[in-house]
Amino acid sequence: MANEAVVVQAIYCYKKTNNDELTFKKGDIITVTQKDDGWWEGTLNGETGWFPSNYVKELKDVPKPHMNQENQYRSVVLKDLIDSEKAHVTELEALVTNFLQPLEKSTL
C-alpha cells in the first residue's frame, strides 16, 4: 500500500472467529494497514486484525494525515450529516415540483 492511510467505515458488525481477526461494530472507523483480496487488515482502538472487506466502505473525502480516532469519527459524522441533509433537500424539492406546484395550479 502507499504511504497514505486508507480509512474505512464499518457498514455491518463483525465478530472475529480467529485470533488474527478484528471485531468491530457498525459505524466504527478503521485504519487499513493491508489489503489482500477479500480480507483487509486494519487497526481500531489500538487493536489490529483482519476483516472481510465487504463489511466496510472506504471513506475517500476524509482528510487522513495525522488524524486521531476522534477526529476521524467527527469527520465521518459530519460527512454523513451533510449527505443525509442533501438527500432531504432533494426529497423536498421533488415534493414541491411534483405535488405542491401542480396543486397550486389546479382549480380544486
Rosetta silent file (secondary structure, phi, psi, omega in degrees, C-alpha in Angstrom):
SEQUENCE: MANEAVVVQAIYCYKKTNNDELTFKKGDIITVTQKDDGWWEGTLNGETGWFPSNYVKELKDVPKPHMNQENQYRSVVLKDLIDSEKAHVTELEALVTNFLQPLEKSTL
SCORE:     score description
SCORE:     0.000 S_00000001
   1 L     0.000  156.915  177.959    0.000    0.000    0.000 S_00000001
   2 L   -71.527  172.194  179.489    1.010    3.578   -0.473 S_00000001
   3 L   -68.031  -22.878 -179.023    2.121    5.771    2.415 S_00000001
   4 L   -71.913  133.463 -179.492   -1.299    7.435    2.528 S_00000001
   5 L   -71.532  142.460  174.022   -3.594    5.908    5.135 S_00000001
   6 E  -105.611  126.930 -177.980   -6.813    4.281    3.968 S_00000001
   7 E  -115.420  134.503 -179.904   -9.743    4.860    6.299 S_00000001
   8 E  -127.789  160.012  175.336  -12.941    2.801    6.163 S_00000001
   9 E  -119.648  134.184  179.308  -16.256    2.797    7.998 S_00000001
  10 E   -69.794  128.603  176.296  -17.948   -0.428    9.057 S_00000001
  11 L  -100.867   -9.613  174.406  -21.319   -0.892    7.363 S_00000001
  12 L  -140.281  160.775  170.889  -22.010   -4.108    9.313 S_00000001
  13 L   -77.328  149.054  175.456  -20.935   -5.532   12.664 S_00000001
  14 E  -141.062  129.490  177.204  -18.250   -8.213   12.546 S_00000001
  15 L  -111.242  126.038 -176.284  -17.210  -10.584   15.341 S_00000001
  16 L   -64.215  144.506  176.635  -13.852  -12.260   14.944 S_00000001
  17 L  -111.641  -10.730  176.641  -13.752  -16.029   14.650 S_00000001
  18 L  -130.325  159.524 -178.142   -9.945  -16.317   14.754 S_00000001
  19 L   -63.444  -25.146 -176.962   -7.311  -14.648   16.930 S_00000001
  20 L   -92.713   11.304 -179.508   -5.867  -12.706   13.984 S_00000001
  21 E  -102.644  166.934 -176.882   -9.198  -11.058   13.082 S_00000001
  22 L  -114.553  129.234  175.289  -10.687   -7.722   14.159 S_00000001
  23 L   -93.438  136.560  176.842  -14.066   -7.293   15.865 S_00000001
  24 E  -151.508  164.689  178.187  -15.980   -4.070   15.175 S_00000001
  25 L  -105.787  159.180  175.357  -19.426   -2.503   15.305 S_00000001
  26 L   -57.101  132.247  179.676  -21.373   -0.837   12.514 S_00000001
  27 L    95.855  -15.040  178.826  -20.135    2.733   12.148 S_00000001
  28 L   -62.604  147.648  178.387  -16.654    2.102   13.569 S_00000001
  29 E  -103.244  124.844 -175.020  -13.787    3.845   11.774 S_00000001
  30 E  -121.899  135.731  174.007  -10.886    1.538   10.895 S_00000001
  31 E   -93.281  119.334 -176.733   -7.461    2.450    9.530 S_00000001
  32 E   -80.846  132.990  178.976   -6.482   -0.128    6.892 S_00000001
  33 E  -109.956  -23.654  177.873   -2.892   -1.380    7.029 S_00000001
  34 E  -151.620  149.124  173.598   -3.001   -4.127    4.356 S_00000001
  35 E  -123.403  128.772  179.477   -5.288   -5.295    1.567 S_00000001
  36 E  -141.109   99.555 -177.742   -5.311   -8.942    0.489 S_00000001
  37 L    51.357 -122.007 -176.614   -8.105   -9.992   -1.884 S_00000001
  38 L   -88.020    1.100  179.955  -11.357  -10.002    0.108 S_00000001
  39 E  -119.824  132.941  178.029   -9.681   -9.606    3.505 S_00000001
  40 E  -118.530  150.426  173.968   -8.112   -6.416    4.798 S_00000001
  41 E  -102.387  136.664 -179.444   -6.009   -5.814    7.879 S_00000001
  42 E  -150.103  170.215 -178.864   -6.828   -2.770    9.939 S_00000001
  43 E  -120.916  133.743  177.817   -6.460   -1.076   13.290 S_00000001
  44 E  -140.610  122.713  179.045   -9.272    0.021   15.591 S_00000001
  45 L    51.745   41.679  177.096   -8.742    1.354   19.118 S_00000001
  46 L    81.362   -3.834  179.032   -5.182    0.034   19.207 S_00000001
  47 E  -105.422  135.519 -178.877   -6.161   -3.489   18.116 S_00000001
  48 E  -117.316  139.297  178.213   -5.090   -4.816   14.717 S_00000001
  49 E  -172.522  175.543 -178.452   -6.623   -7.708   12.818 S_00000001
  50 E   -92.619  150.872  178.652   -8.114   -8.989    9.579 S_00000001
  51 E  -152.965  156.668  178.770  -11.707   -8.451    8.469 S_00000001
  52 E   -70.424  130.605 -175.287  -13.803   -9.032    5.322 S_00000001
  53 H   -66.879  -22.264 -179.816  -13.523   -6.024    3.022 S_00000001
  54 H   -79.869    2.327  175.718  -17.199   -6.207    2.050 S_00000001
  55 H   -93.851   -0.163 -176.918  -18.144   -5.277    5.640 S_00000001
  56 E  -134.657  162.737  171.640  -16.722   -1.759    5.222 S_00000001
  57 E  -124.981  140.309 -178.992  -16.852    1.198    2.862 S_00000001
  58 E   -75.608  137.846  178.561  -13.842    3.305    2.022 S_00000001
  59 L  -100.616  106.747 -174.147  -14.001    6.938    3.084 S_00000001
  60 L   -88.513  -30.522 -174.004  -12.459    8.963    0.286 S_00000001
  61 L   -94.236   12.376 -178.545  -13.257   12.545    1.344 S_00000001
  62 L   -92.035  125.516  175.585  -11.875   12.271    4.862 S_00000001
  63 L   -63.053  126.760 -169.463   -8.615   14.158    5.457 S_00000001
  64 L  -101.781  -34.794 -173.580   -6.233   11.409    6.529 S_00000001
  65 L   -64.430  135.210  172.454   -2.825   12.727    7.637 S_00000001
  66 L    58.535   29.487  178.880   -2.296   12.981   11.397 S_00000001
  67 L   -92.386  132.331  172.912   -5.904   12.254   12.279 S_00000001
  68 L   -89.343  175.025 -175.311   -6.634   10.627   15.568 S_00000001
  69 H   -59.438  -39.685 -178.821   -9.651    8.380   16.101 S_00000001
  70 H   -65.549  -43.434  178.784  -11.809   11.215   17.482 S_00000001
  71 H   -67.165  -37.431  176.744  -11.128   13.492   14.501 S_00000001
  72 H   -61.361  -46.249 -179.010  -11.780   10.629   12.082 S_00000001
  73 H   -62.559  -44.646  179.637  -15.110    9.931   13.747 S_00000001
  74 H   -59.886  -43.780  179.713  -16.063   13.619   13.729 S_00000001
  75 H   -62.467  -41.695 -179.924  -15.250   13.887   10.010 S_00000001
  76 H   -66.740  -43.159  179.779  -17.334   10.829    9.189 S_00000001
  77 H   -62.238  -44.528  179.165  -20.298   12.047   11.243 S_00000001
  78 H   -63.723  -41.498  178.990  -20.208   15.460    9.567 S_00000001
  79 H   -63.597  -44.330  178.128  -19.945   13.901    6.106 S_00000001
  80 H   -62.721  -39.547  178.247  -22.881   11.588    6.831 S_00000001
  81 H   -62.801  -45.923  179.031  -24.902   14.532    8.169 S_00000001
  82 H   -62.863  -44.014  179.230  -24.227   16.593    5.054 S_00000001
  83 H   -61.760  -42.320 -179.469  -25.082   13.656    2.787 S_00000001
  84 H   -69.871  -35.092  176.896  -28.364   12.996    4.593 S_00000001
  85 H   -66.611  -39.117  176.521  -29.282   16.702    4.505 S_00000001
  86 H   -61.365  -42.358  178.814  -28.600   16.798    0.747 S_00000001
  87 H   -64.545  -38.944  178.560  -30.903   13.802    0.296 S_00000001
  88 H   -64.352  -43.543  178.177  -33.569   15.516    2.413 S_00000001
  89 H   -62.216  -41.165  178.013  -33.349   18.697    0.312 S_00000001
  90 H   -60.790  -42.701  177.860  -33.682   16.620   -2.863 S_00000001
  91 H   -64.305  -40.763  178.438  -36.836   14.990   -1.475 S_00000001
  92 H   -65.576  -39.902  177.243  -38.282   18.376   -0.521 S_00000001
  93 H   -62.721  -40.525  177.901  -37.553   19.768   -3.984 S_00000001
  94 H   -64.773  -39.214  177.377  -39.334   16.769   -5.522 S_00000001
  95 H   -60.351  -46.613  179.712  -42.306   17.355   -3.210 S_00000001
  96 H   -63.368  -47.994 -176.488  -42.566   20.982   -4.308 S_00000001
  97 H   -67.513  -43.596 -171.975  -42.142   20.182   -8.001 S_00000001
  98 H   -90.359  -20.826 -175.898  -44.361   17.103   -8.176 S_00000001
  99 H  -123.582  -54.662 -173.288  -47.114   17.941   -5.682 S_00000001
 100 H   -69.129  -46.183  179.474  -47.275   21.497   -4.390 S_00000001
 101 H   -63.136  -46.144  176.453  -46.775   23.366   -7.669 S_00000001
 102 H   -62.763  -34.378  178.624  -49.353   21.253   -9.559 S_00000001
 103 H   -65.713  -40.288  177.472  -51.760   21.647   -6.633 S_00000001
 104 H   -63.863  -34.467 -178.209  -51.422   25.439   -6.751 S_00000001
 105 H   -80.396  -17.756 -177.790  -52.150   25.395  -10.494 S_00000001
 106 L   -75.344  166.223 -178.916  -55.192   23.163  -10.132 S_00000001
 107 L  -102.425   24.752  179.573  -58.708   24.506   -9.743 S_00000001
 108 L   -70.153    0.000    0.000  -59.562   22.495   -6.643 S_00000001
